[in-house]
Every structure is written in C-alpha cells, then in structure tokens.
Amino acid sequence: MNSTETKMPLRNRQWIYRTRPEGVVSSEHYKLVETPIDPMPAAQELIVRAHFISVDPYMRIQQAARNTWEEPHPLGIVQRAGVVAQVIAAGADVTGFAPGDFVLTYTGWQELARCHPLEVTKLDPDLAPVSTALGVLGMPGRTAWFGLMEAGRPKPGETVVVSGTAGAVGSLVVQFAKRAGCRVVGIAGGKEKCDFVRARLGAHEAVDYRRFGPNDWREFSAELARVCGGESRVDVYFDNVGGLTTDGVLPQLALRARIVICGQISQYGGGLDERRRGRGFCNIFSFNAPTFKACSRATSLRAWPSTCDSPRPGCDPESSSSRKRSWTASSNCPARWNVCSRARVAARCLSASRSNFLNEAW
Ligand SMILES: NC(=O)c1ccc[n+]([C@@H]2O[C@H](COP(=O)([O-])OP(=O)(O)OC[C@H]3O[C@@H](n4cnc5c(N)ncnc54)[C@H](OP(=O)(O)O)[C@@H]3O)[C@@H](O)[C@H]2O)c1
C-alpha cells in the first residue's frame, strides 16, 4: 500500500441527507456524522481526502420526492456531489495514481472516501488550480460554453440577456458572450452583484431584479427594454432562473430569438415539486426537454394549439387579424403567446441528458 497518512483508523465526517425539504433546504435536512475509516485501501481502491466540495442547484431538484429529470436522491446516505480530492492511499495493485495526486470524484459531502480508480479523473495542478475542475473547467463551464455557443448560437452585434448572471454558470456566459462580440445584459439580485456583473464580468448593463416586486414583471420588462436600447431587442436569452424574471424577458424577445433554458432556480424551493403551480412556462419545458421551433408567423400557425395552451382571450390563432395583432401588440400578451407568435424561437433545454452529452463531448 502507498500512503501519506498513518495506519491508525482515520475519522471521517459525512453529511447525511436526512429529510426532504418542503421549501428552502437548510441544515435541518442533514445530519453530520463522524465515523472511523480503515486507512488500508483494498485491492483496486483509492482513499481520498476532499479539498473542495460542490454545492450545486441540481441537488435541490434531486431532493424532490418524485422523479424529476433524475430519480430522487435517496434518504439516509451521504449527499452526492462533485469533489476535488487528494489521494492519501492507493492499493498496491493500483497503477496511475499515487498519494498526493489530485483527482475529481463524485464522492459527495464527506471528508474521506474510498473509491475505485475508474471513478476518479486525475487533475494536473500545473495546468490550472484544481478547484477549477468544479467551476470554469468543470460542469458549470461546460454548461455555459455549450449552452451559449451551441444552443444560443450568438452572433456579433446581437444582444444576449443572462439571468442568474452572478452565479457559476451565468458569470461565464457573460464572458463568453462578450468574446463572441455581443452586447450583454445581466440580471442579478442586488446592487453589489450588479456592480460586479458590470465591472468584473464586463456586462454592458445589469438589471437588479430585486428592485421589482413579485407582480411587477411588466415594470421589470420595461427596465430591461430600456437597458437593451429599445423593445424586442433580446436575441439570445440564457435562462438560469425562470419564474418572474423570465416572464419579464419574454416580451422583449427579438424576431428569431433563441432561448437557452439552462435552469429554473427560482422554482427549486418547491415550485418544481408542484410544477404546474410554478410561475412561468419554462419550468414545464425544463422537465419535458422538448426542442420547439418554427413557431414563426410564417410556419407555426398549425402548431399553436398544441404549443400555446392558453392564448389570450379573443385571439384566434387561425385568424389573420389575430395573427397581426399578436404579432405587433406584444406587451399585453401572455408570455407564452408572445413566444409563439412574435419570435422564431429555438428553445433548447439543457436537461440532464444534454448535460451528459456535454460531458462526453468535452
Ligand atoms: N442544464 C444543465 O446541465 C445545468 C448545469 C449547471 C447548472 N444548471 C442550472 O443553471 C442555473 C445556475 O446554476 P449555477 O451553478 O450557476 O448556480 P449558482 O452559482 O448557485 O448561482 C445561482 C444564481 O441564481 C440566482 N438565484 C437564486 N435564487 C433565485 C431566485 N429565486 N430568483 C432569481 N435568481 C435566483 C442567484 O443570484 P441572485 O443573488 O442574483 O439572485 C445565484 O447567483 C441553475 O438553475 C442550475 O440548475 C443547469
């Protein structure tokens, strides 16, 4: 055995996922346990010590009691999560790994873990700080890059709006969009975050959604139009948030806009458990993972009844006057109606399966 630590039993600390949250998750849904761990690795086994442990929004989705895009996270086990760890012991027959090596694993919220060499990816600390394996060079980075570049397809000069801009994914989308030559508008909560989004991330504008009340999506939408330089100027909407924020962005979509439905974090504290109750339509799409497109004036009329289940009263999708009305008089229309009637939208859900695809494609 190769080891950097003693042969005395080591103490492990583990966060056990104990009960399912109804709303916001907190420490009461977890239990911290200390257990001894044998420092001797078995054949084909590594013992690793965690250095960086991720806390990601998808974990809250997995805490739902019923299947969402994945099976519910079981109760009574260590909270699953991505981890950057260091090998402290390797079984004698293990090749390719030695104590001191940094690895990316999925061993969850615990200090020590035993794993098979096939379950870890070796990291090179000379290439980049190892913590980036959970950020810009890891899952959030891939999500931001492929989500924006493949699903959003930004073109120089276009306006890209990003919700959840100050977060792991959003902060990268802003920077990628700027490098793609776009005008970038971020949406974040609070002045400090908006300053960060402009000054550090380089967004051209930032809107503080917290300045608007829960029913003020029209006012929020008007403010967004102002910073975008006019109405209906949003060419790409990269959505991390959903809910009221998305309700406010949709009326500002330009013709042939693209929506990247990356996440719906505003709904995770309960809205996704009862998704029909969740505000905004994108959370439904984020579960059903459709690709819908060709909803333009010219090509989408036959698709309206199935894609727009509640058109504005008095609007008949088949009538040309309604068509014209919904095409032009946008700001009073429900968001769903706007999407289908005003913009050619290719909305791509970055669902779990897409995420897996991205992992493979990286
Ligand atoms: N599809 C995929 O493969 C994939 C992969 C990774 C992430 N995602 C999704 O991408 C989104 C962002 O993930 P992340 O890793 O960047 O998360 P993060 O670093 O935790 O950031 C999330 C951001 O969301 C904002 N937020 C939280 N609650 C909100 C609410 N109720 N209304 C509006 N904004 C809210 C917060 O900013 P404020 O303080 O400004 O509100 C925070 O900065 C999540 O929806 C996540 O599920 C999807």
The ligand as a Gaussian input file, in Angstrom:
#p B3LYP/6-31G(d) Opt

LIG

0 1
 N      -28.716000      22.144000     -17.580000
 C      -27.568000      21.856000     -17.011000
 O      -26.865000      20.931000     -17.389000
 C      -27.134000      22.730000     -15.869000
 C      -25.855000      22.629000     -15.340000
 C      -25.472000      23.514000     -14.326000
 C      -26.401000      24.427000     -13.823000
 N      -27.646000      24.459000     -14.342000
 C      -28.634000      25.427000     -13.859000
 O      -28.082000      26.720000     -14.069000
 C      -28.565000      27.584000     -13.058000
 C      -27.386000      28.286000     -12.381000
 O      -26.531000      27.312000     -11.795000
 P      -25.189000      27.785000     -11.067000
 O      -24.364000      26.592000     -10.857000
 O      -24.662000      28.965000     -11.776000
 O      -25.792000      28.266000      -9.668000
 P      -25.215000      29.282000      -8.579000
 O      -23.768000      29.537000      -8.761000
 O      -25.714000      28.777000      -7.276000
 O      -25.958000      30.644000      -8.941000
 C      -27.321000      30.688000      -8.958000
 C      -27.755000      32.135000      -9.089000
 O      -29.172000      32.128000      -9.165000
 C      -29.677000      33.278000      -8.534000
 N      -30.922000      32.958000      -7.841000
 C      -31.107000      32.124000      -6.819000
 N      -32.406000      32.093000      -6.462000
 C      -33.039000      32.934000      -7.300000
 C      -34.406000      33.343000      -7.441000
 N      -35.355000      32.871000      -6.641000
 N      -34.703000      34.222000      -8.427000
 C      -33.753000      34.705000      -9.223000
 N      -32.446000      34.366000      -9.136000
 C      -32.096000      33.489000      -8.179000
 C      -28.615000      33.748000      -7.537000
 O      -28.304000      35.075000      -7.812000
 P      -29.030000      36.321000      -7.178000
 O      -28.470000      36.547000      -5.808000
 O      -28.657000      37.358000      -8.142000
 O      -30.479000      36.028000      -7.108000
 C      -27.365000      32.957000      -7.894000
 O      -26.296000      33.792000      -8.284000
 C      -29.403000      26.763000     -12.121000
 O      -30.760000      26.907000     -12.491000
 C      -28.952000      25.343000     -12.393000
 O      -29.941000      24.396000     -12.114000
 C      -28.044000      23.633000     -15.348000

